[in-house]
Amino acid sequence: MYMDWSLSNILYEALYAGILFIWVVFIVNVVSKKSYEWMAKKRGEKAGVYLARKVIHFLAGGLVAALVPYLFGSPIIPFILAFILTIFVYIPHRTGKLMYWFQVEDNIAEVYFTIMWGILILFGWLIDVWLGVVPILFMAWGDGITGIVRNFKYSQRTKAWEGNLAMAILCLPIGYIVYQWIGVVAAIASSIIEHFEVIDDNISVPAVSFIILLISYYI
């Protein structure tokens, strides 16, 4: 994959990264918090936390990933941004001062999310930037819609097939537009694997779809 290392491009990328970082912080500290407060009043604290997490999935992780191929000429700055955000969400777990509106004790799923986000952008870029972005979108938008659907029905974090169906409906066109029928296969596999929590779905969903797309790319 071509990488632009010119000074002018690096400066532009630093500017884009700064804007996106501010956007992510705004989503995490303002938008998701408002979402938590709204849902907590309607359906309880657990439902509020769950909705706030999915808002971050959509508006921070997913949106930024979709913009990466258009704003950056290399994966370095996006990877550094993901690394910084990983520290940002991990420290509250270490100190016990959780950001209560989206973080919970004994569950560091948001840490897995940022780690996988950075790894996929970095390694996907070495072959094809969309090879990293598509699995991230499955994780951010696909898993995000599962949580929203389940939350409005059950008012808590749970696994239910209607959420997986919603995920498939959202992920199928993304997979097909970028990688045609193999993208559809990856979308279906991700939508199914999300239901089974053998490991955290912020790891399993992007890992499974990335492996499928990677194998098909070389075949």
Backbone as CSV, one residue per row, in Angstrom:
resi,resn,N_x,N_y,N_z,CA_x,CA_y,CA_z,C_x,C_y,C_z
1,MET,0.839,-1.190,0.000,0.000,0.000,0.000,0.871,1.236,0.000
2,TYR,0.556,2.199,-0.878,1.317,3.440,-0.976,1.186,4.262,0.297
3,MET,2.318,4.837,0.734,2.307,5.707,1.897,2.976,7.028,1.544
4,ASP,2.342,8.123,1.891,2.852,9.460,1.600,3.575,9.994,2.833
5,TRP,4.919,10.124,2.717,5.722,10.560,3.848,6.197,12.009,3.687
6,SER,5.614,12.780,2.761,6.036,14.157,2.549,5.708,15.006,3.778
7,LEU,6.519,16.057,3.987,6.340,16.919,5.159,4.973,17.576,5.152
8,SER,4.547,18.065,4.006,3.247,18.729,3.928,2.123,17.777,4.295
9,ASN,2.229,16.532,3.829,1.183,15.562,4.138,1.171,15.215,5.619
10,ILE,2.347,15.085,6.220,2.436,14.792,7.652,1.794,15.907,8.463
11,LEU,2.012,17.157,8.049,1.416,18.281,8.773,-0.108,18.269,8.644
12,TYR,-0.588,17.985,7.437,-2.031,17.886,7.244,-2.613,16.755,8.086
13,GLU,-1.906,15.625,8.109,-2.387,14.481,8.875,-2.419,14.794,10.367
14,ALA,-1.421,15.517,10.831,-1.400,15.909,12.249,-2.605,16.787,12.570
15,LEU,-2.959,17.668,11.635,-4.138,18.520,11.819,-5.401,17.678,11.854
16,TYR,-5.531,16.755,10.892,-6.707,15.876,10.864,-6.812,15.058,12.154
17,ALA,-5.651,14.547,12.600,-5.629,13.731,13.814,-6.088,14.545,15.021
18,GLY,-5.640,15.799,15.088,-6.048,16.657,16.195,-7.552,16.897,16.205
19,ILE,-8.108,17.147,15.021,-9.552,17.373,14.901,-10.322,16.111,15.295
20,LEU,-9.871,14.965,14.791,-10.552,13.705,15.098,-10.439,13.354,16.575
21,PHE,-9.291,13.651,17.173,-9.118,13.374,18.602,-10.096,14.211,19.424
22,ILE,-10.220,15.488,19.072,-11.177,16.356,19.765,-12.599,15.829,19.580
23,TRP,-12.893,15.362,18.355,-14.210,14.802,18.069,-14.495,13.583,18.948
24,VAL,-13.522,12.685,19.049,-13.696,11.473,19.854,-13.906,11.831,21.322
25,VAL,-13.094,12.751,21.828,-13.236,13.178,23.221,-14.613,13.804,23.450
26,PHE,-15.087,14.570,22.472,-16.417,15.187,22.566,-17.509,14.118,22.600
27,ILE,-17.395,13.120,21.745,-18.386,12.044,21.709,-18.394,11.295,23.034
28,VAL,-17.191,10.979,23.542,-17.085,10.196,24.777,-17.584,10.981,25.991
29,ASN,-17.207,12.250,26.079,-17.477,13.011,27.295,-18.769,13.823,27.269
30,VAL,-19.322,14.037,26.094,-20.538,14.842,26.002,-21.698,14.038,25.423
31,VAL,-21.559,13.590,24.171,-22.675,12.938,23.490,-23.054,11.623,24.167
32,SER,-22.065,10.780,24.446,-22.390,9.490,25.068,-22.931,9.689,26.483
33,LYS,-22.441,10.702,27.177,-22.923,10.972,28.532,-24.383,11.420,28.507
34,LYS,-24.721,12.262,27.533,-26.117,12.694,27.383,-27.004,11.499,27.020
35,SER,-26.470,10.615,26.188,-27.222,9.411,25.820,-27.470,8.542,27.037
36,TYR,-26.443,8.405,27.865,-26.571,7.642,29.111,-27.660,8.233,30.001
37,GLU,-27.613,9.549,30.197,-28.565,10.200,31.083,-29.994,10.030,30.582
38,TRP,-30.167,10.155,29.266,-31.504,10.014,28.680,-32.046,8.600,28.864
39,MET,-31.223,7.598,28.532,-31.672,6.215,28.624,-31.808,5.758,30.070
40,ALA,-30.913,6.220,30.945,-30.982,5.834,32.359,-32.291,6.288,32.984
41,LYS,-32.760,7.455,32.604,-34.032,7.953,33.133,-35.206,7.119,32.632
42,LYS,-35.098,6.645,31.391,-36.201,5.908,30.788,-36.218,4.437,31.201
43,ARG,-35.001,3.794,31.229,-34.980,2.346,31.407,-33.967,1.847,32.423
44,GLY,-33.311,2.732,33.120,-32.388,2.298,34.156,-30.931,2.497,33.781
45,GLU,-30.071,2.399,34.814,-28.652,2.703,34.632,-27.965,1.758,33.655
46,LYS,-28.218,0.453,33.745,-27.556,-0.499,32.855,-27.868,-0.212,31.396
47,ALA,-29.122,0.095,31.131,-29.514,0.431,29.761,-28.815,1.702,29.302
48,GLY,-28.652,2.655,30.225,-27.967,3.896,29.891,-26.514,3.679,29.533
49,VAL,-25.829,2.869,30.329,-24.421,2.552,30.071,-24.270,1.845,28.721
50,TYR,-25.143,0.897,28.472,-25.064,0.110,27.242,-25.277,0.993,26.018
51,LEU,-26.237,1.906,26.081,-26.470,2.806,24.957,-25.280,3.729,24.744
52,ALA,-24.722,4.249,25.823,-23.574,5.152,25.718,-22.402,4.467,25.023
53,ARG,-22.177,3.205,25.334,-21.080,2.453,24.714,-21.301,2.331,23.206
54,LYS,-22.540,2.096,22.803,-22.825,1.911,21.382,-22.790,3.228,20.621
55,VAL,-23.130,4.321,21.289,-22.983,5.638,20.675,-21.518,5.896,20.346
56,ILE,-20.635,5.519,21.271,-19.195,5.664,21.030,-18.762,4.770,19.881
57,HIS,-19.286,3.556,19.814,-18.994,2.651,18.704,-19.264,3.335,17.376
58,PHE,-20.456,3.882,17.259,-20.887,4.469,15.991,-20.152,5.759,15.643
59,LEU,-20.210,6.725,16.542,-19.783,8.087,16.224,-18.293,8.333,16.419
60,ALA,-17.635,7.493,17.201,-16.189,7.638,17.394,-15.442,6.576,16.590
61,GLY,-15.528,5.323,17.029,-14.758,4.268,16.376,-15.099,4.064,14.912
62,GLY,-16.377,3.960,14.578,-16.776,3.674,13.212,-16.573,4.837,12.271
63,LEU,-17.036,6.014,12.664,-16.925,7.184,11.797,-15.472,7.532,11.499
64,VAL,-14.638,7.509,12.519,-13.218,7.829,12.320,-12.561,6.797,11.399
65,ALA,-12.866,5.516,11.590,-12.297,4.475,10.731,-12.695,4.689,9.276
66,ALA,-13.944,5.069,9.035,-14.416,5.289,7.669,-13.706,6.471,7.010
67,LEU,-13.244,7.421,7.807,-12.560,8.600,7.268,-11.070,8.376,7.040
68,VAL,-10.495,7.402,7.726,-9.049,7.178,7.665,-8.507,7.054,6.235
69,PRO,-9.113,6.248,5.350,-8.546,6.102,3.998,-8.522,7.403,3.205
70,TYR,-9.370,8.349,3.570,-9.478,9.592,2.825,-8.638,10.724,3.409
71,LEU,-8.258,10.609,4.658,-7.552,11.693,5.331,-6.076,11.414,5.576
72,PHE,-5.678,10.146,5.544,-4.306,9.800,5.921,-3.576,9.069,4.812
73,GLY,-2.269,9.334,4.725,-1.437,8.694,3.712,-0.612,7.564,4.258
74,SER,-0.699,7.316,5.569,-0.013,6.197,6.208,-0.792,5.839,7.467
75,PRO,-0.537,4.650,8.027,-1.282,4.235,9.219,-0.685,4.726,10.527
76,ILE,0.451,5.411,10.467,1.193,5.714,11.692,0.405,6.613,12.639
77,ILE,-0.083,7.736,12.145,-0.792,8.660,13.031,-2.109,8.059,13.539
78,PRO,-2.923,7.401,12.700,-4.116,6.743,13.248,-3.780,5.695,14.309
79,PHE,-2.677,4.957,14.104,-2.274,3.960,15.083,-1.884,4.626,16.401
80,ILE,-1.144,5.731,16.322,-0.753,6.459,17.532,-1.993,6.992,18.250
81,LEU,-2.955,7.495,17.470,-4.199,7.990,18.049,-4.926,6.882,18.800
82,ALA,-4.968,5.692,18.202,-5.613,4.549,18.861,-4.875,4.164,20.139
83,PHE,-3.537,4.235,20.105,-2.727,3.907,21.277,-3.017,4.885,22.424
84,ILE,-3.095,6.166,22.102,-3.391,7.185,23.117,-4.773,6.950,23.721
85,LEU,-5.744,6.637,22.863,-7.105,6.407,23.347,-7.194,5.131,24.188
86,THR,-6.355,4.141,23.865,-6.313,2.924,24.677,-5.873,3.248,26.106
87,ILE,-4.848,4.065,26.220,-4.389,4.500,27.543,-5.486,5.300,28.251
88,PHE,-6.147,6.163,27.479,-7.202,7.035,27.994,-8.335,6.228,28.626
89,VAL,-8.713,5.105,28.005,-9.827,4.317,28.547,-9.367,3.237,29.528
90,TYR,-8.056,2.927,29.531,-7.563,1.892,30.442,-7.244,2.452,31.829
91,ILE,-6.722,3.671,31.895,-6.330,4.263,33.178,-7.466,4.270,34.195
92,PRO,-8.701,4.636,33.829,-9.784,4.608,34.824,-10.004,3.233,35.449
93,HIS,-9.738,2.169,34.694,-9.866,0.825,35.267,-8.766,0.563,36.289
94,ARG,-7.593,1.099,36.041,-6.479,0.907,36.972,-6.647,1.741,38.236
95,THR,-7.191,2.936,38.084,-7.314,3.845,39.227,-8.632,3.646,39.981
96,GLY,-9.588,2.963,39.348,-10.893,2.788,39.964,-11.823,3.969,39.770
97,LYS,-11.368,4.972,39.020,-12.183,6.158,38.754,-12.800,6.031,37.360
98,LEU,-13.781,5.158,37.270,-14.391,4.857,35.983,-15.219,6.030,35.466
99,MET,-15.257,6.153,34.158,-16.195,7.075,33.522,-17.534,6.348,33.503
100,TYR,-18.301,6.570,34.547,-19.441,5.731,34.919,-20.505,5.614,33.836
101,TRP,-20.571,6.586,32.943,-21.649,6.576,31.947,-21.411,5.564,30.821
102,PHE,-20.167,5.026,30.717,-19.964,3.975,29.714,-19.016,2.873,30.162
103,GLN,-18.332,3.042,31.267,-17.417,2.014,31.742,-18.020,1.259,32.917
104,VAL,-17.686,-0.032,32.994,-18.169,-0.868,34.090,-17.012,-1.669,34.666
105,GLU,-17.147,-2.045,35.923,-16.106,-2.841,36.569,-16.028,-4.231,35.929
106,ASP,-14.820,-4.782,35.920,-14.587,-6.148,35.436,-14.961,-6.333,33.963
107,ASN,-14.967,-5.252,33.204,-15.238,-5.356,31.771,-14.465,-4.250,31.056
108,ILE,-13.403,-4.636,30.367,-12.582,-3.651,29.669,-12.772,-3.765,28.159
109,ALA,-14.010,-3.991,27.747,-14.304,-4.166,26.321,-13.855,-2.966,25.502
110,GLU,-14.001,-1.758,26.052,-13.607,-0.569,25.291,-12.096,-0.516,25.072
111,VAL,-11.337,-1.155,25.962,-9.886,-1.245,25.778,-9.570,-2.190,24.618
112,TYR,-10.261,-3.332,24.569,-10.097,-4.250,23.445,-10.460,-3.565,22.132
113,PHE,-11.511,-2.734,22.176,-11.971,-2.036,20.979,-10.871,-1.153,20.407
114,THR,-10.267,-0.314,21.228,-9.244,0.605,20.732,-7.978,-0.141,20.306
115,ILE,-7.638,-1.210,21.016,-6.471,-2.011,20.625,-6.682,-2.638,19.254
116,MET,-7.841,-3.274,19.054,-8.125,-3.904,17.774,-8.221,-2.868,16.664
117,TRP,-8.771,-1.721,16.969,-8.878,-0.635,15.994,-7.479,-0.285,15.469
118,GLY,-6.546,-0.065,16.384,-5.192,0.306,15.984,-4.469,-0.792,15.232
119,ILE,-4.587,-2.029,15.710,-3.911,-3.158,15.064,-4.419,-3.363,13.646
120,LEU,-5.726,-3.293,13.459,-6.297,-3.524,12.138,-5.911,-2.425,11.150
121,ILE,-5.913,-1.182,11.602,-5.489,-0.085,10.724,-4.029,-0.265,10.323
122,LEU,-3.193,-0.624,11.280,-1.764,-0.753,11.014,-1.456,-1.895,10.050
123,PHE,-1.941,-3.085,10.361,-1.597,-4.253,9.552,-2.419,-4.329,8.272
124,GLY,-3.671,-3.853,8.331,-4.467,-3.832,7.113,-3.849,-2.930,6.068
125,TRP,-3.286,-1.813,6.493,-2.715,-0.832,5.570,-1.550,-1.415,4.777
126,LEU,-0.829,-2.330,5.356,0.322,-2.917,4.675,-0.089,-3.652,3.409
127,ILE,-1.368,-4.036,3.329,-1.868,-4.773,2.166,-2.886,-3.934,1.407
128,ASP,-3.926,-3.531,2.111,-4.999,-2.728,1.546,-5.712,-2.082,2.724
129,VAL,-5.770,-0.757,2.753,-6.317,-0.064,3.920,-7.717,-0.527,4.274
130,TRP,-8.521,-0.875,3.262,-9.897,-1.311,3.528,-9.935,-2.690,4.171
131,LEU,-8.844,-3.423,4.062,-8.757,-4.723,4.723,-8.802,-4.564,6.240
132,GLY,-8.359,-3.415,6.707,-8.454,-3.113,8.133,-9.730,-2.373,8.482
133,VAL,-10.163,-1.477,7.589,-11.314,-0.629,7.882,-12.618,-1.417,7.932
134,VAL,-12.825,-2.334,6.979,-14.092,-3.078,6.923,-14.337,-3.872,8.209
135,PRO,-13.367,-4.651,8.721,-13.598,-5.331,10.005,-13.873,-4.370,11.153
136,ILE,-13.247,-3.190,11.121,-13.524,-2.195,12.157,-14.974,-1.728,12.067
137,LEU,-15.464,-1.530,10.849,-16.855,-1.107,10.683,-17.819,-2.193,11.137
138,PHE,-17.454,-3.452,10.899,-18.285,-4.548,11.414,-18.319,-4.500,12.943
139,MET,-17.159,-4.220,13.550,-17.063,-4.158,15.008,-17.779,-2.918,15.553
140,ALA,-17.583,-1.771,14.914,-18.121,-0.516,15.438,-19.594,-0.334,15.103
141,TRP,-19.933,-0.402,13.833,-21.317,-0.171,13.416,-22.166,-1.433,13.538
142,GLY,-21.602,-2.581,13.143,-22.360,-3.822,13.210,-22.685,-4.210,14.630
143,ASP,-21.648,-4.305,15.463,-21.876,-4.637,16.869,-22.639,-3.521,17.569
144,GLY,-22.442,-2.280,17.083,-23.160,-1.156,17.673,-24.665,-1.287,17.503
145,ILE,-25.107,-1.670,16.312,-26.545,-1.779,16.070,-27.148,-2.952,16.836
146,THR,-26.358,-4.008,17.054,-26.874,-5.123,17.864,-27.223,-4.638,19.263
147,GLY,-26.335,-3.836,19.830,-26.561,-3.336,21.184,-27.753,-2.413,21.269
148,ILE,-27.920,-1.557,20.269,-29.048,-0.628,20.279,-30.371,-1.383,20.186
149,VAL,-30.437,-2.350,19.267,-31.667,-3.139,19.108,-31.981,-3.908,20.387
150,ARG,-30.979,-4.593,20.934,-31.202,-5.381,22.152,-31.531,-4.502,23.343
151,ASN,-30.891,-3.338,23.394,-31.103,-2.449,24.532,-32.530,-1.934,24.576
152,PHE,-33.057,-1.559,23.425,-34.420,-1.035,23.409,-35.444,-2.125,23.694
153,LYS,-35.080,-3.386,23.445,-36.020,-4.474,23.733,-35.873,-5.011,25.148
154,TYR,-34.604,-5.186,25.602,-34.377,-5.845,26.886,-33.878,-4.904,27.990
155,SER,-33.473,-3.685,27.618,-32.996,-2.681,28.592,-31.752,-3.124,29.348
156,GLN,-30.945,-3.983,28.756,-29.698,-4.411,29.379,-28.822,-5.101,28.332
157,ARG,-27.571,-5.334,28.726,-26.665,-6.037,27.836,-27.041,-7.507,27.802
158,THR,-27.317,-8.019,26.608,-27.691,-9.417,26.458,-27.380,-9.862,25.042
159,LYS,-27.493,-11.148,24.798,-27.311,-11.693,23.458,-28.664,-12.184,22.957
160,ALA,-29.071,-11.710,21.809,-30.340,-12.131,21.225,-30.211,-12.057,19.714
161,TRP,-30.821,-13.000,19.027,-30.607,-13.131,17.579,-31.150,-11.950,16.782
162,GLU,-32.148,-11.241,17.315,-32.638,-10.086,16.560,-31.561,-9.020,16.418
163,GLY,-30.682,-8.933,17.407,-29.550,-8.022,17.303,-28.591,-8.454,16.206
164,ASN,-28.353,-9.746,16.109,-27.466,-10.266,15.066,-28.055,-10.071,13.672
165,LEU,-29.379,-10.176,13.586,-30.045,-9.928,12.305,-29.859,-8.467,11.886
166,ALA,-30.028,-7.556,12.833,-29.817,-6.134,12.548,-28.370,-5.884,12.121
167,MET,-27.436,-6.571,12.780,-26.022,-6.436,12.421,-25.779,-6.901,11.000
168,ALA,-26.364,-8.033,10.616,-26.188,-8.551,9.261,-26.752,-7.584,8.226
169,ILE,-27.921,-7.026,8.509,-28.548,-6.085,7.575,-27.660,-4.864,7.342
170,LEU,-26.982,-4.415,8.390,-26.094,-3.266,8.265,-24.764,-3.633,7.617
171,CYS,-24.204,-4.790,7.999,-22.859,-5.159,7.535,-22.828,-5.694,6.102
172,LEU,-23.892,-6.354,5.674,-23.904,-6.946,4.336,-23.620,-5.931,3.229
173,PRO,-24.300,-4.795,3.197,-23.980,-3.833,2.132,-22.575,-3.252,2.237
174,ILE,-22.081,-3.073,3.464,-20.704,-2.585,3.619,-19.729,-3.584,3.021
175,GLY,-19.891,-4.859,3.379,-19.011,-5.896,2.856,-19.084,-6.014,1.342
176,TYR,-20.294,-5.936,0.802,-20.462,-6.107,-0.651,-19.886,-4.923,-1.426
177,ILE,-20.117,-3.708,-0.950,-19.620,-2.522,-1.650,-18.101,-2.538,-1.760
178,VAL,-17.435,-2.959,-0.697,-15.963,-2.909,-0.686,-15.333,-4.170,-1.280
179,TYR,-15.841,-5.347,-0.913,-15.194,-6.602,-1.324,-16.131,-7.590,-2.014
180,GLN,-17.260,-7.119,-2.493,-18.226,-7.950,-3.203,-18.627,-9.170,-2.365
181,TRP,-18.681,-10.349,-2.985,-19.287,-11.488,-2.297,-18.459,-12.017,-1.136
182,ILE,-17.150,-11.862,-1.188,-16.358,-12.308,-0.047,-16.599,-11.370,1.145
183,GLY,-16.924,-10.112,0.841,-17.303,-9.184,1.899,-18.615,-9.582,2.544
184,VAL,-19.520,-10.142,1.736,-20.790,-10.646,2.263,-20.536,-11.825,3.193
185,VAL,-19.644,-12.716,2.790,-19.297,-13.878,3.626,-18.727,-13.403,4.960
186,ALA,-17.823,-12.433,4.904,-17.220,-11.901,6.127,-18.272,-11.245,7.018
187,ALA,-19.223,-10.556,6.395,-20.286,-9.894,7.161,-21.176,-10.909,7.864
188,ILE,-21.536,-11.978,7.147,-22.375,-13.017,7.741,-21.644,-13.713,8.884
189,ALA,-20.367,-14.048,8.656,-19.581,-14.718,9.693,-19.459,-13.844,10.938
190,SER,-19.241,-12.547,10.735,-19.125,-11.623,11.867,-20.434,-11.521,12.634
191,SER,-21.527,-11.491,11.894,-22.840,-11.356,12.523,-23.195,-12.584,13.356
192,ILE,-22.716,-13.737,12.940,-22.970,-14.969,13.691,-22.042,-15.075,14.895
193,ILE,-20.753,-14.821,14.667,-19.769,-14.994,15.743,-20.024,-14.015,16.889
194,GLU,-20.635,-12.862,16.600,-20.917,-11.887,17.649,-21.849,-12.452,18.713
195,HIS,-22.674,-13.394,18.335,-23.665,-13.951,19.262,-23.024,-14.822,20.337
196,PHE,-21.873,-15.408,20.022,-21.244,-16.375,20.924,-20.043,-15.729,21.607
197,GLU,-20.179,-15.463,22.894,-19.171,-14.706,23.618,-18.117,-15.622,24.240
198,VAL,-17.440,-16.394,23.394,-16.319,-17.201,23.866,-15.180,-16.272,24.268
199,ILE,-14.939,-15.277,23.424,-14.049,-14.169,23.771,-14.821,-12.885,23.478
200,ASP,-14.313,-11.768,23.940,-15.018,-10.502,23.755,-15.274,-10.245,22.278
201,ASP,-16.485,-9.787,21.950,-16.828,-9.603,20.540,-16.070,-8.452,19.884
202,ASN,-15.446,-7.588,20.692,-14.575,-6.566,20.113,-13.261,-7.163,19.609
203,ILE,-13.032,-8.418,19.941,-11.885,-9.157,19.404,-12.353,-10.126,18.330
204,SER,-13.382,-10.909,18.633,-13.811,-11.975,17.723,-14.367,-11.442,16.404
205,VAL,-15.195,-10.416,16.459,-15.826,-9.895,15.237,-14.788,-9.366,14.245
206,PRO,-13.919,-8.444,14.630,-12.934,-7.957,13.656,-11.908,-9.006,13.269
207,ALA,-11.541,-9.891,14.208,-10.532,-10.910,13.896,-11.049,-11.891,12.851
208,VAL,-12.271,-12.381,13.028,-12.842,-13.346,12.088,-12.996,-12.731,10.702
209,SER,-13.547,-11.524,10.639,-13.749,-10.895,9.329,-12.420,-10.550,8.663
210,PHE,-11.437,-10.120,9.448,-10.121,-9.804,8.883,-9.470,-11.049,8.297
211,ILE,-9.543,-12.157,9.013,-8.934,-13.406,8.540,-9.593,-13.860,7.229
212,ILE,-10.912,-13.788,7.166,-11.631,-14.178,5.941,-11.206,-13.304,4.759
213,LEU,-11.191,-12.000,4.974,-10.811,-11.080,3.905,-9.350,-11.241,3.507
214,LEU,-8.490,-11.501,4.488,-7.067,-11.683,4.215,-6.827,-12.934,3.376
215,ILE,-7.444,-14.035,3.755,-7.292,-15.285,3.004,-7.792,-15.099,1.568
216,SER,-8.964,-14.496,1.417,-9.524,-14.306,0.073,-8.657,-13.375,-0.760
217,TYR,-8.033,-12.394,-0.112,-7.178,-11.442,-0.827,-6.013,-12.157,-1.489
218,TYR,-5.405,-13.079,-0.768,-4.256,-13.795,-1.316,-4.655,-14.915,-2.265
219,ILE,-5.812,-15.514,-2.029,-6.276,-16.556,-2.941,-6.637,-15.949,-4.286
